[in-house]
């Protein structure tokens, strides 16, 4: 059974299955103004940031097995 099938099987049977990948964006701030970026749609609060405490809490959750 491949890795994805194993995770789906665990999830289907009610067990926790860790994600394959996690992306964390600790800030929405950016001054590059790329033409393809969704930030140009003004859907994000560009001043909003994740606190260090919250970032470390989330990172700990991701790393737990």
N, C-alpha and C positions, 0 to 999 in steps of 0.2 A: 504494500500500500504506500503510495507516495505521501509526502508531508502534508499537502493540502487535503487529501482525502482523510488522513488521520485526524486533522484538526476538525474537519467537518463532521466526522464520525463522533468525536468527543463532544462537540457542541450539540449535535443532534441528540445524544444520550444524556445531556444535562451537565456535562463536565465543562470546566473552563478551558478554553483553548487560547493561547497567547496569539497576538497579531503577528503577521509576517514582517510588518514594517510600521514604524510610528514616525510621524513628522510632527515636530513641535516648533511652533513659531512663537518665540517669547516676546516678540514685538511686531506691530504692524507698521512701524516707522520705516520709511525708505525714501530716498531722494533721487532714485535713478530715473523715474518716470518712463519706464519701458512702455512702448506702445501696445504690447500684447498683454500687459499685466491687468488683472481684474481690479486692482486698487484704483485704477482710473475711473471705475464705475462708481466710486465713492460709496461702496457697500461696507467699508470698514471704518472704524474710528481709528484714525492714524495716530492718536495719542495714547491709545489703550496698550497696556503692557502687562505681562504676567509677572507677579512678584517672585522674588527669588525663592521664598518659602513655598509657594504654590508650584513653581517649576521643579524644585527638588522633591516635593511630595509626589507629583505626577511621574517623575523619572523613577522614583523608588517603586511605584505601582507597576510601571512597565517592566522593570527589571525583576520583579518577583516571579517565581515560577509556581 
